[in-house]
Amino acid sequence: MKFTIHQSSRSGGRPVNQDRVAYSYSKNAVLLALADGMGGHHHGEVAAQLAVKMLTGAFQQAAQPDLPDVVEFLQAEIMKLHEAIHQLAENRGLPETPKTTLVVGILQHNTLYCAHVGDSRLYHFRNGKRLFRTEDHSIVQLMLKQGKLDAKSMLQHPDRNKIYNCLGSELTPSIEISPPYPLEAGDQILLCSDGLWAQLSDERMQDILNSGLGIAHSVPSLLDAAERLGGKNMDNLSAIGVQWESKAEQPLTISTLEMSLAQSHTILGLAESAENSAAATAADLDEEDIERAIAEINAAIKRSRH
């Protein structure tokens, strides 16, 4: 298995970055995760951090070196994450449960699997054309499906930033798992938050990704282009880009040929900002809070099985 990957997250015009990105890989599988903590709710960045930390941890344990059932893994682990967010809020007596969107991609045996909750997106491109894009769990997307809006009106609608499905909500989230898609050498996978896709059309994304300079160049270029259009008050923006089985070796190309069956690696993304939101989070909630919530949820699940 060989792939080239680059991830990045920026604060945009906001004082705190509530986005989180991460990827993890074993000998035969790759997990990509992007969470966008919801800014209208307290501690959105904590919910997003918990999301990527739990998912990559679960992947490391389960992918040895494959995930036996990818769909079951996604369904179970995302629901466990939702419960852990509530556990975290209960442990700390928070007045409001933190909330986050989530999009996850898993690449295994030349197949792409995807799950999402909310309006963070996954795109699949081949030969400069978009094959697939997740459908937002947003008010305007729902109105479009119901014939109450056209695509052009969605861009200016006052509810364009409102979503009806997220992790940490009072309602049980609806986890949308897309059909598996076959991967071919050279395919490009892009995960991004709404801070990015709200500024760039699919066509513009395709143009930048197919500049011929590689993922290490095109992902920062996507963020640069979105920031120029978004201006000083724009949202946080994040992306993970992957080029699958590329023939040309690039600086960020990863080959798992020499990995042992039990090995795995995880890379958690850091925000590109002097005022990293981790510092803002640490004042209220720290890694011990997150670890405790994860442990308590895992213990509760084990008890329910006996």
N, C-alpha and C positions, 0 to 999 in steps of 0.2 A: 504494500500500500504506500502510495506516495502522493503528497499534496503540498501546496504552497499556501500559507495562511498569514493574514495580518489583521490585527484588531486595534481599535482606537476609540477613545471616548473623550469628548470635550464638553465644557460647561456652556458654550455658546454665550448668551448674554445673561445667564443666571448666576447668582452668587454661589450656589451649591449644585453640584452635579449629582442627580439622583439616578442616573443610568449606571448599569454594571454589565460588563462583558467578560466572558471566559470561554476557554476551550480545553478539552481533555482528550487524550488519545491513548489507545492500547495498540497492540500489534495489528489488530484487524478492524478497529472501529474508531470513529472520531465523534465527539459530542461538541456542539456549538451552542452557547446559551447567551441570550441578551435579555435583560430585564430593565424596564423603565419604571422606576418608582414614581408613583402618582403625586405630582407636586401640590395638588389641592388637599392633600392629606398629610398629617404629621408623620415624619420618619419614613417617607417613601423610599429613601435610599437604603434604609435598614431592611425593608422587605425585599428590595432588589438584591442586596448583598446576600441575604439569606438564600434567595433563589439560586444564584449561581454557585454558592458554596455547597448547598445541599445536593444539587444536581451533579456537580462534578465529583463530589465525594461518593455519591451513590454509583456513578458510572465507574469510578476506579474500583469499587468493590465487585460490581456485576460483570464488567467487560474483561473476562479473563480467558481468552482474549476477545471473545465475541459476547454480544448480548443475546441470550437464548431466545428472547421474545421482545423485540424492540417496542412494539405497540403496548404490550403489558407494562414494560418498564416506564414508558412515558406516562401512561395513565396513572399508574400507582405512585410514581415519584412526584409528579406534579400535584396530585391530590394530597400527598403527605406534606408537601411544601405549604400548601394552603392551610393545613391544620397547624403546622409549625409556626406560621405567622400569627395565628390566633393564640397559640401557646405562649409565644414571646410577649404579645400584648398583655396577656393575663399575668405572666410572671412579673412584669414591671408595672402593672396597674396603669397602663396607658389609657387615657380617656378615649382614644380612637385607635382602631386597628390599622397598622400600616398596610398600604395597598401597592400592588405593582402589576404591570403587564409582564408577559413572558413569551418569548419565541425560542424554540429549541429545534436544532437540526441534528440528525444522526446519520452519518455516512458509514455504511457497512456493506461489504460484499458488492461493491459497485451499485449500491442502491441508496437513494436519499429518502429519509423519513423526516416528517416534520410535525410538530405540535405547537399550538399557540393559544394564548388567552389574552384578549385585548387587541391593541392596534400596532404592536411592534411586528415587523414583517420579515418574511423570508422570500427571496427571489431566486429563481433557477434560470440561468442563461446558458444558451449553447449557440456557438457560431454567431454571436452578436444579436440573437433573438431571445426574447423572454418566453420560456416554456411554461412557467408557473409562478404564481404569486399568491401568498396567503390573503384571505379576505378579512378585512378589519371587523372587529366586534364593536362597531361604532354606531351611533344614532343615525348619522347621515348615510352610512352604508346600508343600514336596515331600511331607511326611507327610499334609497335607490332601488333596492330589491322589490319593495312594495309599489314602485312606480310613482312615488310621491315627489321625487327629485330626479333631475338629470345630472350627468357627471359634471357638467360645468357649474351647476348651482351648488354642488357639494363643497366646492373650494371657498365659497363666500358665506356659507350658511352659519348662523350664530352658534349652532350646536356641533360644528365640525370637529371640535376637540373632545367631545363627550363620548365615553364608552360605556357599554352596559354589561361588560364581562371582565372581571379581573380577579387576581388572587388577593386574599385577605378581606374580601367583601363579606357582608352578612349572608349573602346567598351562596349556595354551592356553585363554584365556577363550572362553566361548560368548557371542557377541554376539547378543542377541535384537532383531530388527528387526520392529516391529509393522506390520501392514497400514496403508497410508495412509488417513487419514480426511478427508472434506471439511469445510471450515470455513465457518461462516456468521457474518454480522455479529453481534457481541455475545458470541460464544463466549469462554470463559475457559479458559486453559491454566495449570496449576500444576505446577511441578517442586519437589520437596521431599526433604529427607533424613529418615532414620528418626527423628531427634530430634523432628521435627514430627509426622509421621503416627502415630507410636506413642502420642501423647497425644490425638489428635483423631479422632473417627469421620468417615467420609465425609460423613455428614449434618451434622455440626457444621461441617465445612469449607464445605459448600454454603451453610449459613446465613450464615456470616461473609462469604463471597464475594458473596453476594447482598444485602448490607446496603444497596445502593444508593449507597454513598459512594465507589465507585471503587476500582481496584486499589491506588492509592497509600495508601489507608486500610486496605483489607482484608488486604493482605499483612502489614503490621506487627501488625494485630489477630490474625491467625492465630498469629504468633509469641508475642504477649502471652498468648493463651489457652493455648498449649502450655506456656509457662514457668510459668504459675500452677498448672497441673496437674502438671508434672514435678517441681517442687521443687528444692531446692538441689543435688542430685546428678545432675540430668538431663544428657543428652547434648547435644552441639552441635546447633543447629537452624538450617536454612537454607531459603529458598524463593525462587523466581522466579515471578511472576504476570504473565500477559498477558491483556489484553482485546482481541479482534481486531475491527478495522474498526468500532469503537464510533462511533455517530453523534454523541454528545455529546463535545465537546472537553474534555479534562482537562489539568491542569498537566503530566503526564508523557506526553501523547500525542505520538507521533512520526509524521510523515508523510514518505514518501520521494519525494513527487511532484517536488520540485525537485532531487533528487540526480542527479548524472551517472551514466552507466553504469559508470564505473570506481571510483566512490567506495564506501567502506565505513567503518563505525565499530564500535569495540569498547569495551565497558565492563566492566572487571573489578571484581567486588564486593570490598568491604573488610569485615572482621569488626567488628561493633559491640561492641568491648571495649577497655578501657584497656590490657590486656595482650594486644595483637594478636599472634597466633601467628606473624606474619611475623618479629617480633623474635626469637622462640625459634628459628625456622628458620634465620635468618641466621647464627647462631653456628656452625652445622655445615655447611649447604649454602646457597649463594647463587644469584643469577640466572645467574652465569657457568656454574655447574655444569649448570643446566637448559638454557641455550643450547647448551652444548657437546654434551650428550646429544642434543638435537634435531638439531644439525648432523651429528653422526656417523651417526645413523639415516638421515637424508635422503641423506647421501653413500653409505651402504651400499646403499640402495634404488636409487640412480642407477647404481651399479656393477653391480648384479644385472640391470639392464635392458639392459646393453651386452654 
